[in-house]
Amino acid sequence: MKRLCLISFLCLICINPLLAQFEYSREIMRSGGSDERPTLRVTVMANDKKELQEKAILSALDAYIFYGIEGVGTGKELINERDRDKHYEFFRRVYKNKMKYGLYAVDVKEIRKAKRNDVGLQEAVYTLTLNKAAWDKALENEGIIKKEVAVEVAPEIMPSIMVVPYRNAGETFREVLDRAPHIRVAISAIQNLFDEHGYETVDFIGLLESRERDGQFAQDNADSFATQLIRSGGTDVYITVDGTRSRMGGGEERVDLFLKAMYTANGKILANKDASAQSRHGISSLCKAAIHRCGDDFMRVINEKFKSMTGSADSGGKGGTQSAKLVVTVDGNSTIDLDSEVGDDMFTIGDYIRQYIKKNARGAKMAGTTPLLMQYDTILIPTHNKKGESVEVTDFANALVRFLRSKGVGCTRIIDGLTMRITISD
């Protein structure tokens, strides 16, 4: 078979000697190096030993363009072989000049000495380092690689995060941390992971200790205290972490962690993930190993769901959004309710609220309405106004209150984490 290929090759040279100079090896693979300077292993054949090294270098440069080298760039051809003639002068100028092609392949070494193979050709194996950045630049100038046009990309809007321990109903966070110290370690490991990836995080344990010292929330009801504590963190998302710690044979330990990310504004689940690790290196290393095994996928799902829920995946260049909840109630002593007609237009108070939200929010989902209660599970508030100034949940609530007062409606507001609570009165 090899003899037949050789005869065909020699016939091709006789018919078209110009094509012969481009008959380079395609037996090339990446064996190491960096993405910008990959190390390649090249197997070449030639009639004369003196031709082998030159052919190894040119084979690497040529294969990168017309064949693709797995692990180098996209691994695919840059242009089709039929387009070679369009760049004839470029290849003649580079391939015929050692001073030129020598810039793009360095550290050339013969790792298997030349010897005659079964078809009578000299065969050898070389390694070389492809100066990919320089070669790409030359190909870009020639038009083989399209020049990349710098596009200004808006920074990705990522949710703010707080990591909390999972607790059973009636159980306090302090009780969880005291009975399961490995959960405290896991909380720290998860928070550090998000910190490392540029997320804004709130230190839950620090917040818990601060609230306990201040007595800011009534602690006689564990469930109420937990809810208020999570909301007071002001984050977009909170992550609950639960898990078990087991002693295995041979001095090893195992930790199994269960993570759940939830939207603070309405409690909707964004992502679930289980993570485990087993070794004899201590609980801290175990937790870190378990978290890092699932961390990238966990963050990816959170981001995708967060963008989907807030609309920040396609904000039309107007900045991102933040999600909040709105609860409008009527004071028990009030003589008016949400169905009362007020203002010059004589719309109902409920209509005015819906009108304001439709005009000033990016989107909203109403949970329900009665004469005494109106509730929105989700209101997408722009993070910036038309002047480019940042907008917070408090700003949106204050503006809504001012709007209602301008229509002659008495009202007050309370900000409970990411929940806006407005009370209507005479």
N, C-alpha and C positions, 0 to 999 in steps of 0.2 A: 504493500500500500504506500509506504514512504517513498519507494522508488518511483511509483506512478505519480505521486504529488511532485516529486523533484522534476520529472520529465515535463509535466504540465507547466511548472514554474519556469523552466528554461525555455520552453516554447513561447511563453508569454513575454519573456525578456526579448527574444528575437523579434517578435511581432511589434512590441512597443517598448523600446529601451527606456523611454522616459518614465513609464510606469514602474519599471524595475526599482528605481531609487526609492519608491515609497512602499516596497514590500517589506514591511517591518513586522517584528514579532508581536503577537497579541497574548503571549503567555506571560502575563504580568499580574502581580498581586501585591497588595499592601501588606507590609510586615511590621509596621510600627510607625513611630514618629507622631507629630502633631497634625492637626487638620490643615494648618498652613504650610507645614513642611513634612509631608508624609514620606516614610521610607518605603521604597518599592523593591521587589525582587523580580528580576527580568531574566528570562531564559532566551538566548539568541543563537542563531546558526548563521554561518557564512563560509565562503570558500577559503578565506584567508583569516588567520588568527588576528591580524592587524585590524581587521574590519569590525571585530566583535564589540569592542568597547563603544565605538562610535554608534554602532547599530543599536546597542542597548539603550543609550541615551535617547537617540531619535525615536526608538520604539516607544519609550515611555511618554515622550512629548506627543507623539502621533496618536497613540492609543487613547490618551486623555481626551483628545479632540474628537476622534472619529469612532471610537469603540466604547469608551468609558472604562474606568477601573473601579472595581468594587471597593467601597470604603474611602474613595477620594471624591470630594464634592458630592454631586448627586449620584455618582456611579454610572451615569448614563452619558451617551454621546452628546457633544455640544452641537455639532452639525452633521448632516448626512454626507456619506462618502461622495455622492454625486455633486456636492458643492465644492469639492476640492479645487477644481480648476479655476473657480472664481477668485481663489486666493493664491494662485500659482506663484506670483512674484514674491509674496510674503514667505512661502515655504522655501522657495529657491534662495532667498536672501538669508533666512535663518538656518536652514538645514545644511547649507553648503559652507557655513562659516563657524568654525569651532569656537571662535571668540564670542559669538552670539549665543549658540545653543548651550555653550558651557556655563552661561549665566543662570540657566534654568534647571540644571541638574548638577548637583555637587556631591562630594563624598562618594565618588564612584569606586566600588571595590569588587574585585573578582573573587567570589566565594567558592566557585567550583571551576577548577582550571579547565582550559579548553582541551578537548580531545575529539577525535573523529567519531561520528555516530554511524548508525547502520546504513545511512544513505551517502556516506562519504564526506559530509560537511563537518566543519569545526563547530563544536557546540560548547557553550559556557554559560555560567550563571553569575549575574552581577546583582549587587545591591546599590542603590543610589537614593539620594534625597531630592525630591522634587521641590523646587522653589515655587510652590504653587501661586503665591501672591504675585510674584514677578511675572510668571508665565500667564496668569489671568490678565494682568495689566496689558501685556503685549497683545494678547488675543482680543482684549477689549478695544484697544487702539485700532486693531485691524478690522473690527466689526464682527468677529466670530462670536464674541460674548457681548451681549447688549449692555450698555452702560446703565447702571442703576440710577434712577432719579430719586433724590432724597425726598421722602414724603413725611411731612410732619404728622406724627401720630399722637392723638390725644392720650394722655396717661391713662392706664387702666384703672378703673374705679373698683377698689376692692373693699369688701365689707370690714367694718371694725369688729373685733372678736373679744369675747370673754369666755374663759373656760371654767366651768363649775362642776362640782361633784354631783353625781346622781344621788338622789335621796328618796327614801320611801315616804309616803304620806305621814305627816305628824313628826317626822324625824328632822332634826336641825342639821344645818351644814356642819356645825362644830362637832356634833356626834359622829357624823360620817368621817370626818378627818381624823378624829381620835381613834376610831375603831379600825380604820383602814389607812395606815400611813402611806401605803404604796399608791393610793389615789392622789395624795398630795404631791408625790413625786411625778406621777403621770400628768397632773395638771401643769406642773412647771415645764415638763418636757414638751407638751403640746403647745403651750404659750411660746416657748423658745423657738419652736419650729415656725410658727406664724411670724414671730418677730424677725427671724432670719430671712423670711421671704417678703419683708416690707409691709406687712399688715400693721394697722394700728390696733394695739391690744390694751385691755384693761386688766390689771392684776387683781384677780378675784380674791385671793387670800388677803392681800393688803386692804382691799375694799371691805371685806368681811370684818377684819380686826378693827378698822376705823369705825364702822357702824356699831360694832359691839361696844367700843369705848364711848362713843358719843351717845349711845342709846337713842339714835335718831328715829329708829322704827320700833314700834311695840313688838316685843319678842314673846308675848304670851301665846301667840298663835304662830307656830313654826311655818305653816304654809303661807300665811300672809306675809311674814317676815321675808321668806325666800323670794316670793313674787316681787315685793318692793325692792329687795336688794338687787335682783337681776335687772329690773327696769332702771334702777338708779345708776347702773353702770353706763347707760346711754349708748350701748353698742348696737350695731345692726343685727349681729348674730351672736347667740351664745351656744356653747358646746358643752353637753353633759358628758361626763366620763365615769364609767363604772367598770368594775373588773374584779378578778380573783387572783389570788397569789397561792401557788402550790409548791410544796417541796417534793422534788423528784429523787430518784436514786442517784447514787454517785456524787452527792453533794450539790446537785443542780437544783435550780428553782425555775418555775415557769410562771409567767404572768400573762393573763388573758384580759384585754381591754376592749370595752364596747363604747364607741363614740357615736354621738348623735348631735347634729348641728340643727338649730332651730332659729327661725326668724323671730327676733325679739318682739316686733310690733304685733304679731298675731299668732305666734306659736307654731306656725307651719314648719314641717320638717323639710330641711334642705338636703341632708345627706346622713347616711348611716354607714359605719365602718367598724369591722372587728379587726383587732391586731393582737398578735401573740409573739412571744419570744421565750427561749429556754436556754439557760447556760448556768455557769457557776460564778459569774462575774458580779453579782450583787444586783439589788433591785433597781438602782438608778440606771445602770447600763441596760438592764432588761427593758425598762420602760422606754428608754431612748431608742433601742433597737426596734421594739415593736412599733413605735410611732413613726419612725423613719421608713419602715417597710410599707406603710399604708398612706403616709403623709401626702405625697404628691397627688395621688388619685383622689384623696379626701378633699384637698384644697381645690382641685380642678372641678369636682362636682359642686362644691359650695359656690365657687365663682360663677359657674354656668347657671345654677338655679337662682343665685342672687341677681344676676343680670336679667334673667328672664322675668323675675318678679318685680324688679324695680325699673326695668326698661333701660338700664344703663348700657346694655349691649348695643343699642342703636339709638343714640340720643340726638342724632342729626347735627352733631357739632355744637350743641347747646349746653354741654356739660352733663353731669350725671344727675341721678335722683336719689333721694333717701325716702324710706318708707316709714310711715307713722300710722297710728290708729286714732280715730276721732270718736268720742262719745259725747253726745249732746243730751242733757237731761233738763227737766223743768223743775224749778223750785216748788216744794210742796205747798207753799203759801201764795204762789203766783196765780193771778187771775187770767193769764194768757198761756197758751201752749203753742206747739209747733204748727198747728193749723190756723192760728190767729193771723188775720190779714193786717199788715202794717206798711208804713212808708207811702210815698206818693203813688207808687205803682199798685199798691194794695195787693202785693203778693203775700203768700203765707211766709212765716219765718222759715219753715222747712224749705220752701222754694228758693228763698234767698240764699240759704246755706248751700243747697245743691248748685245754684247758679254760680256762687263764688268758687266752689271747688272745681266745677267744670271749666271755669275760666283760668284759674290760677294753679291747678295741679296738672301733672302730666298724665294722670290716670287715677282712677279710684274704683273701689269695690265696696258697695254698700251691703251691710249685713241685714239691715231691716230698719223700718221706721214705724212709729206710732205717734199719736199726738203728744206723748210725754217722753219719747225716747227716739233718738236717731243715732245709728251706729255705722261707722265705716271701718271694716276690718283692715283695709289698706288704702292709704292715700300717698301717691308718689309726689313728693315735694322736690322741686328743682333745688340743686345744691348751690346755684348762683342765680342772682337776678340779672336783669338786662344790663345793669351797670358793671357786671362782673363781680359784684360783692357776694360773699358767702351768705347763704341762708340756712338757718337752723330751724328745727321744729318749733321752738319758742317764737321765732319771728313769724312763722306762718300762722300760728295760733293767735298771736297779738293782732296781726293784720285782719284776721277773720272777725275777731272781737270788735275791732274798730269799725269794720264794715257793718256789722249788725247794729252797733250803737248809732251809726249814722242813719239807720232806718228807724230809730226810736225804740230799739230793743235793749232792755237792760240785761247785762250778762257779765259773768266772771269766768275766769279760766284757771285751770291748774295743769301743770305739765308733770305727768307721772311717767318718767323715763321717756319712751317714745310714744306715749299715749297722751293725746290732748283731750282734756275733760272740760267741757264748757257747760255752764249752768245758766239757763234762761230764767229771768225774773221780770217783775214789773219795772 
